[in-house]
Amino acid sequence: MLIKNSLAGCDQICTEPLTAVPFGSPCGCVFPMKVRLLLDVAPYAVFPVMRELESEVAAGTYLEESQVKIMGAGADSQNQGKTVVDINLVPLGEKFDNTTAILTYDRFWKKKVPLNITLFGNYEVIYISYPGNNLDSLVNLCGFTYITLMVVTYLLRLYRDSFFITISKLHGEWSKWKYQGSPHHS
């Protein structure tokens, strides 16, 4: 995808994975932090309030509104009543510093980015990706890197029902073994 930086008053053309710098920054292309959210409302309810979504994401991440760009939105493939939204968070300079990248990442994963629940419902974070800093080595939660969390979140969402059925079956088998097959059972 080509992105022309006409808002910043220059003729810079950026190609994926790069994006144009926000208005007011020196002309150029940068790596954005890519965020994919799943909103609990249908696309027809989200499209009229995209500007409000950008404003709320900016406020919740302590970024300027010009740094938040909604790149796309559409119905979730598994539930047409939910909306998948792709957002680019764009640094003002060459890249986000480590602290800003980690804090922004953390705010999304811990759902500290408040969105108007009436307009957008609850949200899930599908993924956060940022090649500008090595979040993989910077962010470590209980031994899991953000990529591990992203994969686990995706798999749980994809296989939610079968995962819980498997866990229930395993728990049932464990209980049966524990109380009937354990050598310590009297």
C-alpha positions as CSV (number, residue, x, y, z in Angstrom):
1,M,0.0,0.0,0.0
2,L,1.3,3.5,-0.9
3,I,0.7,6.3,1.5
4,K,1.2,9.8,0.3
5,N,2.3,12.3,2.9
6,S,0.2,15.2,1.6
7,L,-1.0,16.3,5.0
8,A,2.5,17.1,6.1
9,G,3.0,19.3,3.0
10,C,5.5,17.2,1.2
11,D,5.5,14.8,-1.7
12,Q,6.9,11.8,0.3
13,I,5.4,8.5,-0.7
14,C,5.7,5.7,1.9
15,T,5.2,2.0,1.2
16,E,4.2,-0.7,3.7
17,P,5.4,-1.4,6.4
18,L,6.3,2.3,6.6
19,T,3.8,5.2,7.0
20,A,4.0,8.9,6.6
21,V,5.0,11.0,9.6
22,P,2.2,13.0,11.4
23,F,1.3,16.5,10.4
24,G,3.8,19.0,11.7
25,S,6.8,16.6,11.7
26,P,9.6,16.8,9.2
27,C,8.7,15.1,5.9
28,G,9.5,11.3,5.9
29,C,8.4,7.8,6.4
30,V,8.6,5.9,9.7
31,F,7.7,2.5,11.2
32,P,4.4,2.7,13.0
33,M,3.3,0.7,16.0
34,K,0.5,-1.5,14.6
35,V,-2.4,-2.3,16.9
36,R,-5.3,-4.6,16.0
37,L,-8.4,-4.3,18.2
38,L,-11.6,-6.3,18.3
39,L,-14.5,-4.1,19.3
40,D,-17.8,-5.5,20.6
41,V,-19.9,-3.5,18.1
42,A,-20.8,-4.1,14.5
43,P,-18.9,-2.1,11.8
44,Y,-22.0,-0.1,10.8
45,A,-21.9,1.4,14.4
46,V,-18.1,2.1,14.2
47,F,-17.8,3.8,10.8
48,P,-19.6,7.0,11.7
49,V,-17.5,7.5,14.9
50,M,-14.0,6.7,13.6
51,R,-12.8,10.2,14.5
52,E,-13.9,9.7,18.1
53,L,-12.1,6.4,18.2
54,E,-8.9,8.1,17.0
55,S,-9.3,10.8,19.7
56,E,-9.9,8.3,22.5
57,V,-7.0,6.1,21.5
58,A,-4.8,9.2,21.4
59,A,-5.9,10.3,24.8
60,G,-5.6,6.8,26.3
61,T,-2.0,6.5,25.0
62,Y,-0.9,10.1,25.7
63,L,-0.2,10.6,22.0
64,E,-1.3,13.5,19.8
65,E,-4.4,12.9,17.6
66,S,-2.2,13.3,14.5
67,Q,-0.2,10.3,15.7
68,V,-3.2,7.9,15.6
69,K,-4.3,6.7,12.2
70,I,-7.1,4.2,11.6
71,M,-5.9,2.1,8.7
72,G,-8.9,-0.1,8.3
73,A,-12.0,-1.7,9.9
74,G,-14.3,-4.5,9.1
75,A,-16.5,-7.3,10.4
76,D,-14.8,-10.0,12.4
77,S,-14.6,-13.2,10.4
78,Q,-15.9,-15.3,13.3
79,N,-18.6,-12.8,14.5
80,Q,-20.0,-10.3,12.1
81,G,-21.4,-8.3,15.0
82,K,-17.9,-7.4,16.1
83,T,-15.4,-5.1,14.3
84,V,-11.7,-5.6,13.8
85,V,-9.9,-2.2,13.7
86,D,-6.3,-1.7,12.5
87,I,-4.6,1.3,13.9
88,N,-1.2,2.8,13.3
89,L,0.4,4.8,16.1
90,V,3.0,7.0,14.5
91,P,6.1,8.5,16.2
92,L,6.7,12.2,15.9
93,G,10.4,11.6,15.3
94,E,12.3,8.7,13.8
95,K,10.9,6.2,16.2
96,F,9.2,5.8,19.6
97,D,11.6,5.8,22.4
98,N,11.8,2.5,24.5
99,T,9.8,4.0,27.4
100,T,6.9,5.2,25.2
101,A,6.8,2.0,23.2
102,I,6.6,-0.1,26.3
103,L,4.1,2.1,28.1
104,T,1.9,2.2,25.0
105,Y,2.1,-1.5,24.6
106,D,1.3,-2.1,28.3
107,R,-1.7,0.3,28.3
108,F,-3.3,-1.6,25.5
109,W,-2.6,-5.1,26.9
110,K,-3.8,-4.2,30.3
111,K,-6.9,-2.4,28.8
112,K,-5.9,1.0,30.3
113,V,-6.9,2.7,27.1
114,P,-10.4,3.8,27.9
115,L,-12.8,3.7,25.0
116,N,-16.4,4.9,25.2
117,I,-18.2,1.7,25.9
118,T,-21.5,3.1,24.6
119,L,-19.9,3.7,21.2
120,F,-17.3,0.9,21.0
121,G,-18.4,-1.7,23.5
122,N,-15.6,-3.7,25.2
123,Y,-12.4,-4.4,23.3
124,E,-9.8,-7.1,22.9
125,V,-6.3,-6.6,21.8
126,I,-5.5,-9.0,18.9
127,Y,-1.9,-7.9,18.5
128,I,0.6,-5.1,18.9
129,S,3.6,-5.0,16.6
130,Y,6.4,-2.5,16.5
131,P,9.7,-3.1,14.6
132,G,11.1,0.4,15.6
133,N,12.2,-0.9,19.0
134,N,12.8,-4.5,20.0
135,L,9.8,-4.9,22.2
136,D,10.4,-8.7,22.0
137,S,13.4,-8.3,24.3
138,L,12.2,-5.2,26.2
139,V,8.8,-6.5,27.3
140,N,8.8,-9.6,29.4
141,L,5.8,-10.5,31.4
142,C,6.1,-13.6,33.7
143,G,8.6,-15.1,31.2
144,F,6.5,-14.6,28.2
145,T,7.5,-12.1,25.5
146,Y,4.8,-10.1,23.8
147,I,5.0,-12.3,20.7
148,T,4.2,-15.3,22.9
149,L,1.3,-13.5,24.4
150,M,0.1,-12.4,21.0
151,V,0.2,-16.0,19.7
152,V,-1.5,-17.4,22.8
153,T,-4.2,-14.7,22.7
154,Y,-4.8,-15.4,19.0
155,L,-5.0,-19.2,19.6
156,L,-7.3,-18.9,22.6
157,R,-9.6,-16.6,20.6
158,L,-9.5,-18.9,17.6
159,Y,-10.0,-22.2,19.5
160,R,-11.8,-20.8,22.6
161,D,-14.5,-23.5,22.8
162,S,-12.2,-26.5,22.1
163,F,-9.6,-25.1,24.5
164,F,-12.0,-25.0,27.4
165,I,-13.5,-28.4,26.5
166,T,-10.0,-29.8,26.5
167,I,-9.1,-28.2,29.8
168,S,-12.4,-29.5,31.3
169,K,-11.6,-33.0,30.0
170,L,-8.1,-32.8,31.4
171,H,-9.4,-31.7,34.7
172,G,-11.9,-34.5,34.8
173,E,-9.2,-37.1,33.9
174,W,-6.9,-35.6,36.5
175,S,-9.6,-35.7,39.2
176,K,-10.4,-39.3,38.2
177,W,-6.7,-40.3,38.4
178,K,-6.1,-38.4,41.6
179,Y,-9.0,-40.0,43.5
180,Q,-9.1,-43.5,41.9
181,G,-5.8,-44.3,40.4
182,S,-3.4,-42.6,42.7
183,P,-1.0,-45.0,44.5
184,H,-1.6,-43.0,47.7
185,H,-5.4,-43.6,47.5
186,S,-6.6,-45.8,50.3
